[in-house]
Amino acid sequence: MISYEPLWETMRKQGVTTYALIKRHDIPVSTIHSLKHNRNITMLTLEKLCVALNCTADRIVKFERENDDNK
């Protein structure tokens, strides 16, 4: 499962708001909505976020293993 928990923590630490991502870095509102709901984003969007926040992808997204009782 995808989690953008690292993104929100990175933004908080840097004092960056979603408004700033939208207005200063041209991240669409629909993308912010996807991020808030842990939906998929493109690699281009991930790159834009990394540039905007001057960080690497691990500060934006993490992948969590879903619990699977069959394994």
N, C-alpha and C positions, 0 to 999 in steps of 0.2 A: 504494500500500500504506500502511496505517496503522501508525504507530509511536508508542508511548508512551514512547520514550526520554526526551523532555523531562520527563515526569512523574517518572520515577525520579531524574533529576538535580535537579529542583526539590525533591523530597522529601528527597534527600540534603543539599542545601544548607540546608534549613530544619530538618533533624533530625526530620522526620516519618516515622513508620513506618507500614507497612500496618496494624498493630494499632491505631494511633491513628485511621486512617481508618475502620476497622471499628467501634471502640468509641465514639469521640468524635463522629464525623461520619455515623454510620449508613450507611456504604457496605457493601453486602452482600459476603460472602465470595465469592459467585459472580461479582460484578463485579470484584473483585481478581483472580480467576482469569482472567477475560476480558482484563483489562488486561495481565496477565503474558504472555498468549498473543497479544497484538496483535489481539484480536477487537473487533468493533463494540460501542459503548456508546451509550446514548441521550443526547440533548442535555440532558436533565434531569440525568443523571449527570455529564456534563461540567460543567454549571453547579454542581452540588454540589462537585465537585472544585475548581473555581475559587474558590468561596467558602471551602472548607476550607483551601486553600493561599494564599488572598488573592492570586490571580494571574489572568492572562488565559489563554485557550484555547491560545495558542501555547506556553505553558509546560507544557501537558499533552500535547498531541498534535501530530504533524507528519505530513504526507502526502508519501510518497516515490513517485516515479514508478518503476513496474516496468520492468525492461529488456524491450524488445520489439524483437527483431531484424527484424521485418517493417516497421518504420517507418524 
